[in-house]
Amino acid sequence: MEFLGTTQTASYCGPKKACGISTLPPVAPAPVSQGCYQPCYLPGYRYLNSWRPSLFYKVSNTQTCLDEGATCRSALRPPTTLPAVRSALFCRYRPHDWDQSNQLQIHTAEASRLWASQLMGDSMRLMQNKDQLTRQMQEGTCRNLGQRLSDIGFWKSELSYELERLLNENHSLDEVKRRLECAAEELNCPLQVALECLYQREKRIGIDLVHDNVEKNLIREVDLLKCCQEQMRKLAQRIDIQMRDNRDAQHVLERDREDKNSAEFIDEKCLNLRNTSDCISFFHGVEKIDGTISVPETWAKFSNDNIRHSQNMQANSIQLREEAQNLFDVLLDQMWKQFASTNLAFNARIAEVTDVKNKLQMELAKTLQEVFQTENTIMLLERSIMAKESPLKVAQTRLECRTQRPSVELCRDMPQFKLVNEVFTINDTVQTLKLRLRETQDIQQLLVMTKCRLEHELAMKASTLCIDKKCMGMRKTFPSTPCLGICP
């Protein structure tokens, strides 16, 4: 419930108006009124007159009509509030209460300012102390990072020096391995020739499959070459295993050096960071994560162990290189003797095979002549058979036309009898020629098979001669002592 009207003490709200609070008009419509006072609100204050009670209070919006008479103004003015009712509604505080409230606000403001001043001084001292502590900690961290970078640089130089020595040793060991492999390959050339000769001679048939001097010498040569080759390959395998161990040590050194390069890059980046850097950011909780897996003692021991392992691998490599160098001097004495004996046996056998080959070539020439004549006969028979096709077509066409004669004209007369006899005779002639053609073709196939057998025999002899001559040509470059240890 709100009460329309103004108090007698609030003279700034407008002219004093008489109002009554006995009863409100029951049904009569309220007059349309406009605000005669617009309160002004200051910034930061919600209500300027917030001390007034809101109950039964509302500024009247009724505006005084200046152009009308006193009768109209008295009719629009609300009744004046009674003094008893005004005292009961608005007299809530005493002046003493008002003074105490003001003093309390003043003391509270002074205490707040004092507390704020003390807090500001403490805050300034705290900020200065913390700023100094932060700078000292940051400078200490920079010094630690610089020392860490110095330690990383030292171990990097040690690892690089040891890695260079290990790479040189690996290169030397690889050269020795290649020399052994090349020597084995050099021995593989005469060994392959001897084995190829043995394999080709196993293809001989009948009386040619004889265990002659060539085969005996080839077997002895193969055994000798395989023995020398096996020794070099075993040593090469040992070197290869050692090189794998060296590569493992090299990989460990390289990985250690790469890790130190990465750590050095990261620490340099951290050392160069400043409070004004652009790449800094917050990483909340990162200080609670501990991903370290080593301490300075184990970190230095790790690189030291890697260097010692690399030095052990280098010592083993030097020992293997000396052993390989001694092996290169024990190969050619027996091989040269066996090489000369096998060559003499090959020359004798080549002469015998050449003689047999010449005789087979003479027989092949005669067989080829017979094949040529048989092919001519077959060609003539085929032409003769083809020549009978046209007369046979004429006779059969005549018979077909005569079967179309009407009624009694379809007579078995002499032309009919001759045409039938002609067809049967031509067919019998064609069958006889085809039979003779098949017989001639069979003879041709027999001659061709004979020719193929002769050619096969000649191919075997030619292959044997080719292999023997190729072996003799390859054996002219038989490995010698200087070239066994040098890869071409």
MILO-942770 format. One line per field, with one value per residue (C-alpha): residue in three letters; residue number from 0; x, z, y. Coordinates in nm, 2 decimals. Each point is the difference from the previous one (the first is absolute). Layout:
<rs>
r	ALA,...
k	NUM,...
east	X,...
up	Z,...
north	Y,...
</rs>
This chain:
<rs>
r	MET,GLU,PHE,LEU,GLY,THR,THR,GLN,THR,ALA,SER,TYR,CYS,GLY,PRO,LYS,LYS,ALA,CYS,GLY,ILE,SER,THR,LEU,PRO,PRO,VAL,ALA,PRO,ALA,PRO,VAL,SER,GLN,GLY,CYS,TYR,GLN,PRO,CYS,TYR,LEU,PRO,GLY,TYR,ARG,TYR,LEU,ASN,SER,TRP,ARG,PRO,SER,LEU,PHE,TYR,LYS,VAL,SER,ASN,THR,GLN,THR,CYS,LEU,ASP,GLU,GLY,ALA,THR,CYS,ARG,SER,ALA,LEU,ARG,PRO,PRO,THR,THR,LEU,PRO,ALA,VAL,ARG,SER,ALA,LEU,PHE,CYS,ARG,TYR,ARG,PRO,HIS,ASP,TRP,ASP,GLN,SER,ASN,GLN,LEU,GLN,ILE,HIS,THR,ALA,GLU,ALA,SER,ARG,LEU,TRP,ALA,SER,GLN,LEU,MET,GLY,ASP,SER,MET,ARG,LEU,MET,GLN,ASN,LYS,ASP,GLN,LEU,THR,ARG,GLN,MET,GLN,GLU,GLY,THR,CYS,ARG,ASN,LEU,GLY,GLN,ARG,LEU,SER,ASP,ILE,GLY,PHE,TRP,LYS,SER,GLU,LEU,SER,TYR,GLU,LEU,GLU,ARG,LEU,LEU,ASN,GLU,ASN,HIS,SER,LEU,ASP,GLU,VAL,LYS,ARG,ARG,LEU,GLU,CYS,ALA,ALA,GLU,GLU,LEU,ASN,CYS,PRO,LEU,GLN,VAL,ALA,LEU,GLU,CYS,LEU,TYR,GLN,ARG,GLU,LYS,ARG,ILE,GLY,ILE,ASP,LEU,VAL,HIS,ASP,ASN,VAL,GLU,LYS,ASN,LEU,ILE,ARG,GLU,VAL,ASP,LEU,LEU,LYS,CYS,CYS,GLN,GLU,GLN,MET,ARG,LYS,LEU,ALA,GLN,ARG,ILE,ASP,ILE,GLN,MET,ARG,ASP,ASN,ARG,ASP,ALA,GLN,HIS,VAL,LEU,GLU,ARG,ASP,ARG,GLU,ASP,LYS,ASN,SER,ALA,GLU,PHE,ILE,ASP,GLU,LYS,CYS,LEU,ASN,LEU,ARG,ASN,THR,SER,ASP,CYS,ILE,SER,PHE,PHE,HIS,GLY,VAL,GLU,LYS,ILE,ASP,GLY,THR,ILE,SER,VAL,PRO,GLU,THR,TRP,ALA,LYS,PHE,SER,ASN,ASP,ASN,ILE,ARG,HIS,SER,GLN,ASN,MET,GLN,ALA,ASN,SER,ILE,GLN,LEU,ARG,GLU,GLU,ALA,GLN,ASN,LEU,PHE,ASP,VAL,LEU,LEU,ASP,GLN,MET,TRP,LYS,GLN,PHE,ALA,SER,THR,ASN,LEU,ALA,PHE,ASN,ALA,ARG,ILE,ALA,GLU,VAL,THR,ASP,VAL,LYS,ASN,LYS,LEU,GLN,MET,GLU,LEU,ALA,LYS,THR,LEU,GLN,GLU,VAL,PHE,GLN,THR,GLU,ASN,THR,ILE,MET,LEU,LEU,GLU,ARG,SER,ILE,MET,ALA,LYS,GLU,SER,PRO,LEU,LYS,VAL,ALA,GLN,THR,ARG,LEU,GLU,CYS,ARG,THR,GLN,ARG,PRO,SER,VAL,GLU,LEU,CYS,ARG,ASP,MET,PRO,GLN,PHE,LYS,LEU,VAL,ASN,GLU,VAL,PHE,THR,ILE,ASN,ASP,THR,VAL,GLN,THR,LEU,LYS,LEU,ARG,LEU,ARG,GLU,THR,GLN,ASP,ILE,GLN,GLN,LEU,LEU,VAL,MET,THR,LYS,CYS,ARG,LEU,GLU,HIS,GLU,LEU,ALA,MET,LYS,ALA,SER,THR,LEU,CYS,ILE,ASP,LYS,LYS,CYS,MET,GLY,MET,ARG,LYS,THR,PHE,PRO,SER,THR,PRO,CYS,LEU,GLY,ILE,CYS,PRO
k	0,1,2,3,4,5,6,7,8,9,10,11,12,13,14,15,16,17,18,19,20,21,22,23,24,25,26,27,28,29,30,31,32,33,34,35,36,37,38,39,40,41,42,43,44,45,46,47,48,49,50,51,52,53,54,55,56,57,58,59,60,61,62,63,64,65,66,67,68,69,70,71,72,73,74,75,76,77,78,79,80,81,82,83,84,85,86,87,88,89,90,91,92,93,94,95,96,97,98,99,100,101,102,103,104,105,106,107,108,109,110,111,112,113,114,115,116,117,118,119,120,121,122,123,124,125,126,127,128,129,130,131,132,133,134,135,136,137,138,139,140,141,142,143,144,145,146,147,148,149,150,151,152,153,154,155,156,157,158,159,160,161,162,163,164,165,166,167,168,169,170,171,172,173,174,175,176,177,178,179,180,181,182,183,184,185,186,187,188,189,190,191,192,193,194,195,196,197,198,199,200,201,202,203,204,205,206,207,208,209,210,211,212,213,214,215,216,217,218,219,220,221,222,223,224,225,226,227,228,229,230,231,232,233,234,235,236,237,238,239,240,241,242,243,244,245,246,247,248,249,250,251,252,253,254,255,256,257,258,259,260,261,262,263,264,265,266,267,268,269,270,271,272,273,274,275,276,277,278,279,280,281,282,283,284,285,286,287,288,289,290,291,292,293,294,295,296,297,298,299,300,301,302,303,304,305,306,307,308,309,310,311,312,313,314,315,316,317,318,319,320,321,322,323,324,325,326,327,328,329,330,331,332,333,334,335,336,337,338,339,340,341,342,343,344,345,346,347,348,349,350,351,352,353,354,355,356,357,358,359,360,361,362,363,364,365,366,367,368,369,370,371,372,373,374,375,376,377,378,379,380,381,382,383,384,385,386,387,388,389,390,391,392,393,394,395,396,397,398,399,400,401,402,403,404,405,406,407,408,409,410,411,412,413,414,415,416,417,418,419,420,421,422,423,424,425,426,427,428,429,430,431,432,433,434,435,436,437,438,439,440,441,442,443,444,445,446,447,448,449,450,451,452,453,454,455,456,457,458,459,460,461,462,463,464,465,466,467,468,469,470,471,472,473,474,475,476,477,478,479,480,481,482,483,484,485,486,487
east	0.00,0.14,-0.12,-0.03,0.12,0.30,0.13,-0.01,0.38,0.08,-0.04,0.24,-0.25,-0.24,-0.25,-0.17,-0.33,-0.28,-0.08,-0.21,0.03,-0.35,-0.11,0.08,-0.27,-0.17,-0.07,0.08,0.28,0.33,0.09,0.25,0.31,0.35,0.32,0.08,0.34,0.26,0.27,0.36,0.22,0.37,0.24,0.08,-0.32,-0.31,-0.24,0.07,-0.28,0.05,-0.04,-0.37,-0.23,-0.17,-0.31,-0.30,0.22,-0.02,0.06,-0.31,0.00,-0.28,0.12,-0.15,-0.21,0.13,-0.26,-0.30,-0.14,0.06,-0.30,0.17,0.33,-0.18,-0.19,0.32,0.20,0.01,-0.10,0.27,0.13,-0.10,0.28,-0.06,0.01,0.32,0.18,-0.09,0.12,0.32,0.16,0.21,0.35,0.11,0.27,0.23,-0.03,0.08,0.31,0.12,-0.05,0.21,0.27,0.00,0.04,0.29,0.18,-0.06,0.14,0.31,0.06,-0.04,0.25,0.25,-0.03,0.03,0.31,0.16,-0.09,0.14,0.33,0.02,-0.09,0.28,0.26,-0.14,0.02,0.35,0.12,-0.17,0.13,0.36,-0.05,-0.13,0.29,0.25,-0.16,-0.01,0.37,0.09,-0.20,0.19,0.33,-0.10,-0.11,0.34,0.18,-0.21,0.07,0.37,-0.03,-0.20,0.26,0.28,-0.17,-0.10,0.36,0.10,-0.27,0.08,0.37,-0.08,-0.26,0.25,0.26,-0.27,-0.10,0.36,0.04,-0.33,0.12,0.33,-0.18,-0.24,0.30,0.14,-0.34,-0.03,0.35,-0.10,-0.33,0.18,0.26,-0.28,-0.16,0.33,0.02,-0.37,0.09,0.22,-0.21,-0.31,0.18,0.10,-0.34,-0.16,0.22,-0.09,-0.37,0.02,0.19,-0.26,-0.24,0.20,-0.18,0.12,0.37,0.07,-0.08,0.36,0.20,0.30,0.29,-0.19,-0.26,0.26,0.19,-0.31,-0.12,0.34,-0.01,-0.35,0.09,0.31,-0.19,-0.29,0.23,0.18,-0.33,-0.16,0.28,-0.03,-0.38,0.02,0.24,-0.23,-0.30,0.20,0.08,-0.36,-0.11,0.26,-0.12,-0.35,0.13,0.19,-0.31,-0.20,0.27,-0.01,-0.38,0.02,0.26,-0.20,-0.32,0.18,0.14,-0.33,-0.17,0.26,-0.05,-0.37,0.06,0.25,-0.24,-0.28,0.23,0.12,-0.35,-0.09,0.31,-0.09,-0.36,-0.07,-0.30,-0.07,0.02,-0.30,0.00,-0.05,-0.34,-0.17,0.02,-0.19,0.10,0.33,0.20,-0.18,0.11,0.34,0.10,0.37,0.17,0.36,0.21,0.32,0.22,-0.20,-0.02,0.38,0.05,-0.22,0.21,0.32,-0.12,-0.09,0.36,0.16,-0.22,0.11,0.36,-0.04,-0.16,0.29,0.25,-0.18,-0.01,0.38,0.05,-0.22,0.17,0.34,-0.14,-0.14,0.32,0.19,-0.25,0.06,0.35,-0.09,-0.20,0.17,0.27,-0.23,-0.25,0.25,0.11,-0.35,-0.09,0.28,-0.10,-0.36,0.08,0.21,-0.29,-0.24,0.21,0.01,-0.37,-0.08,0.19,-0.19,-0.34,0.09,0.07,-0.34,-0.18,0.14,-0.12,-0.35,-0.01,0.06,-0.29,-0.22,0.07,-0.11,-0.32,-0.08,0.03,-0.25,-0.24,0.02,-0.09,-0.29,-0.14,0.00,-0.19,-0.26,-0.04,-0.07,-0.25,-0.19,-0.01,-0.14,-0.27,-0.10,-0.01,-0.27,-0.23,-0.12,-0.09,-0.18,-0.20,-0.10,-0.11,-0.20,-0.15,-0.12,-0.16,-0.17,-0.14,-0.12,-0.19,-0.23,-0.13,-0.38,-0.20,0.11,0.30,0.16,0.17,0.31,0.15,0.36,0.10,-0.14,0.19,0.33,-0.05,-0.04,0.29,0.21,-0.08,0.09,0.32,0.11,-0.08,0.20,0.29,-0.01,0.00,0.30,0.19,-0.08,0.12,0.32,0.03,-0.04,0.27,0.23,-0.07,0.08,0.33,0.06,-0.07,0.24,0.27,-0.08,0.03,0.33,0.11,-0.11,0.19,0.31,-0.04,-0.05,0.32,0.18,-0.15,0.12,0.35,-0.01,-0.12,0.29,0.25,-0.15,0.02,0.35,0.12,-0.18,0.16,0.34,-0.07,-0.11,0.29,0.25,-0.10,0.05,0.04,0.35,0.14,-0.02,-0.36,-0.15,0.00,-0.11,-0.36,-0.03
up	0.00,-0.10,0.13,-0.24,0.12,0.15,0.35,0.15,0.05,-0.35,-0.14,-0.30,-0.15,-0.09,0.15,0.32,-0.08,0.23,0.00,0.21,0.07,0.13,-0.29,-0.37,-0.25,-0.04,-0.37,-0.15,-0.26,0.10,-0.18,-0.27,0.16,-0.13,0.21,0.14,0.14,-0.18,0.25,-0.12,0.07,0.05,-0.15,0.24,0.21,-0.07,0.18,0.12,0.25,0.11,0.37,-0.06,0.06,-0.31,0.19,-0.06,-0.20,-0.36,-0.17,-0.15,-0.38,0.01,-0.15,0.10,-0.26,-0.03,-0.25,0.21,0.32,0.36,-0.01,-0.24,0.21,0.32,-0.17,-0.13,0.33,0.22,0.36,0.26,0.23,0.36,0.25,0.21,-0.30,-0.14,0.33,0.01,-0.36,-0.03,0.34,0.03,0.12,0.25,-0.06,0.24,-0.22,-0.30,0.17,0.11,-0.35,-0.15,0.26,-0.07,-0.37,0.06,0.23,-0.24,-0.29,0.21,0.10,-0.36,-0.12,0.27,-0.08,-0.37,0.06,0.21,-0.25,-0.29,0.19,0.07,-0.36,-0.13,0.23,-0.09,-0.37,0.03,0.19,-0.24,-0.30,0.14,0.08,-0.35,-0.16,0.21,-0.08,-0.37,0.01,0.18,-0.26,-0.28,0.17,0.04,-0.37,-0.10,0.20,-0.14,-0.35,0.07,0.12,-0.30,-0.23,0.17,-0.04,-0.35,-0.10,0.16,-0.18,-0.33,0.03,0.09,-0.27,-0.26,0.11,-0.01,-0.35,-0.12,0.15,-0.16,-0.33,0.03,0.11,-0.29,-0.24,0.15,-0.04,-0.36,-0.07,0.15,-0.20,-0.31,0.05,0.05,-0.32,-0.18,0.10,-0.09,-0.37,-0.04,0.24,-0.21,-0.31,0.15,0.14,-0.33,-0.18,0.25,-0.04,-0.38,-0.01,0.21,-0.30,-0.20,-0.12,-0.03,-0.07,0.03,0.37,0.09,0.31,-0.19,0.10,-0.06,0.26,0.25,-0.03,0.02,0.32,0.17,-0.12,0.13,0.34,0.03,-0.11,0.24,0.29,-0.06,-0.07,0.32,0.22,-0.15,0.04,0.36,0.07,-0.19,0.21,0.32,-0.14,-0.09,0.35,0.14,-0.24,0.13,0.36,-0.12,-0.16,0.32,0.19,-0.27,0.02,0.38,-0.03,-0.27,0.19,0.32,-0.20,-0.16,0.34,0.13,-0.31,0.07,0.37,-0.08,-0.24,0.26,0.28,-0.23,-0.08,0.37,0.08,-0.27,0.13,0.17,0.17,-0.31,-0.24,-0.22,0.02,0.38,0.13,0.30,0.04,0.31,0.20,-0.19,0.32,0.14,-0.28,0.05,-0.32,0.08,-0.03,0.11,0.23,-0.09,0.11,-0.20,-0.29,-0.02,0.06,-0.30,-0.25,0.17,-0.04,-0.37,-0.06,0.17,-0.19,-0.33,0.10,0.06,-0.34,-0.16,0.17,-0.13,-0.35,-0.01,0.10,-0.28,-0.26,0.09,-0.02,-0.35,-0.12,0.09,-0.18,-0.34,-0.03,0.01,-0.32,-0.34,0.01,-0.02,-0.21,-0.28,-0.01,-0.03,-0.25,-0.24,0.03,-0.07,-0.31,-0.15,0.05,-0.16,-0.31,-0.06,0.05,-0.23,-0.29,0.04,0.02,-0.31,-0.20,0.09,-0.08,-0.35,-0.07,0.13,-0.22,-0.31,0.09,0.07,-0.35,-0.17,0.21,-0.08,-0.37,0.04,0.19,-0.29,-0.25,0.21,0.04,-0.38,-0.04,0.26,-0.18,-0.33,0.16,0.16,-0.34,-0.16,0.26,-0.04,-0.38,0.05,0.18,-0.30,-0.21,0.30,0.05,-0.37,0.01,0.32,-0.13,-0.31,0.20,0.22,-0.31,-0.16,0.32,-0.08,-0.32,0.00,0.00,-0.25,-0.11,0.33,-0.18,0.08,-0.34,-0.11,0.11,0.34,0.02,-0.11,0.24,0.29,-0.11,-0.03,0.35,0.15,-0.20,0.10,0.37,-0.01,-0.17,0.27,0.28,-0.16,-0.03,0.36,0.12,-0.19,0.14,0.36,-0.07,-0.14,0.30,0.23,-0.17,0.02,0.38,0.03,-0.18,0.20,0.32,-0.12,-0.09,0.35,0.17,-0.20,0.07,0.37,0.00,-0.18,0.24,0.29,-0.16,-0.08,0.35,0.14,-0.23,0.08,0.37,-0.02,-0.21,0.22,0.30,-0.16,-0.09,0.36,0.15,-0.18,0.26,0.29,0.33,0.11,0.34,-0.06,-0.12,0.26,0.27,-0.23,-0.11,-0.37
north	0.00,0.34,0.34,0.29,0.34,0.17,0.07,0.35,-0.01,-0.08,0.35,-0.07,-0.24,0.28,0.25,-0.11,-0.17,-0.09,-0.37,-0.23,-0.37,-0.07,-0.22,-0.03,0.05,-0.33,-0.02,0.33,-0.02,0.15,0.32,-0.02,0.16,0.08,0.01,0.33,-0.11,-0.21,-0.12,0.02,-0.31,0.04,-0.25,-0.28,0.06,-0.20,0.24,0.35,-0.01,-0.36,0.11,0.05,-0.29,-0.14,-0.10,0.23,0.24,0.10,0.33,0.13,0.04,0.26,0.33,0.33,0.15,0.35,0.13,-0.11,0.15,-0.07,-0.23,-0.24,0.00,-0.08,-0.28,-0.17,0.04,-0.31,0.03,0.08,-0.28,0.03,0.08,-0.32,-0.22,0.18,-0.05,-0.37,-0.06,0.20,0.08,-0.31,0.13,0.26,0.26,-0.19,-0.31,0.21,0.14,-0.34,-0.14,0.28,-0.05,-0.37,0.06,0.24,-0.24,-0.29,0.21,0.10,-0.37,-0.11,0.26,-0.09,-0.37,0.07,0.21,-0.27,-0.26,0.21,0.04,-0.37,-0.08,0.22,-0.16,-0.35,0.08,0.13,-0.30,-0.24,0.18,-0.02,-0.37,-0.06,0.18,-0.19,-0.33,0.08,0.10,-0.32,-0.20,0.18,-0.08,-0.37,-0.01,0.15,-0.26,-0.28,0.12,-0.01,-0.36,-0.10,0.16,-0.19,-0.34,0.09,0.06,-0.33,-0.19,0.17,-0.09,-0.36,-0.03,0.12,-0.26,-0.27,0.11,-0.02,-0.35,-0.11,0.13,-0.19,-0.32,0.04,0.02,-0.32,-0.17,0.11,-0.13,-0.34,0.00,0.10,-0.27,-0.25,0.12,-0.02,-0.36,-0.05,0.06,-0.31,-0.19,0.08,-0.11,-0.33,-0.06,0.09,-0.24,-0.27,0.07,0.01,-0.33,-0.16,0.05,-0.25,-0.32,-0.36,-0.05,0.37,-0.01,-0.09,0.09,0.15,0.21,0.32,-0.10,-0.11,0.32,0.21,-0.17,0.06,0.36,0.06,-0.14,0.22,0.31,-0.07,-0.05,0.34,0.17,-0.14,0.14,0.35,0.00,-0.11,0.28,0.24,-0.11,0.07,0.34,0.06,-0.09,0.24,0.27,-0.05,0.04,0.31,0.14,-0.06,0.19,0.27,0.02,0.04,0.28,0.17,-0.02,0.12,0.29,0.08,0.00,0.24,0.22,0.01,0.06,0.28,0.16,-0.01,0.13,0.28,0.09,0.00,0.21,0.26,0.03,0.34,0.14,0.20,-0.30,-0.07,-0.37,-0.03,-0.12,-0.17,-0.38,-0.06,-0.31,-0.05,0.04,-0.31,-0.22,-0.17,-0.18,-0.02,-0.34,0.08,0.21,0.18,-0.30,-0.26,0.25,0.03,-0.38,-0.08,0.19,-0.13,-0.36,0.06,0.13,-0.30,-0.24,0.17,-0.04,-0.37,-0.04,0.17,-0.23,-0.31,0.15,0.06,-0.37,-0.12,0.22,-0.15,-0.36,0.07,0.15,-0.32,-0.22,0.17,-0.15,-0.37,-0.07,-0.06,-0.27,-0.30,0.18,0.07,-0.36,-0.13,0.27,-0.11,-0.37,0.07,0.21,-0.28,-0.25,0.25,0.05,-0.38,-0.04,0.30,-0.17,-0.32,0.17,0.21,-0.32,-0.15,0.32,0.01,-0.35,0.08,0.31,-0.21,-0.22,0.30,0.14,-0.32,-0.01,0.35,-0.08,-0.29,0.23,0.25,-0.26,-0.13,0.35,0.04,-0.33,0.11,0.33,-0.18,-0.24,0.29,0.18,-0.32,-0.03,0.36,-0.05,-0.27,0.23,0.19,-0.31,-0.15,0.32,0.00,-0.36,0.05,0.32,-0.18,-0.28,0.26,0.18,-0.33,-0.10,0.30,-0.16,-0.03,-0.33,-0.26,0.21,-0.11,-0.29,-0.20,0.05,-0.03,0.36,-0.08,-0.32,0.17,0.29,-0.24,-0.21,0.32,0.12,-0.34,-0.02,0.36,-0.08,-0.32,0.19,0.27,-0.26,-0.18,0.32,0.10,-0.34,0.04,0.36,-0.14,-0.26,0.27,0.22,-0.28,-0.05,0.37,-0.01,-0.29,0.19,0.31,-0.20,-0.14,0.35,0.12,-0.28,0.08,0.37,-0.08,-0.20,0.28,0.25,-0.21,-0.02,0.37,0.08,-0.21,0.17,0.34,-0.06,-0.14,0.29,0.25,-0.16,0.02,0.36,0.08,-0.20,0.22,0.27,-0.23,0.20,0.09,0.11,0.38,0.00,-0.23,0.27,0.29,0.04,0.09
</rs>
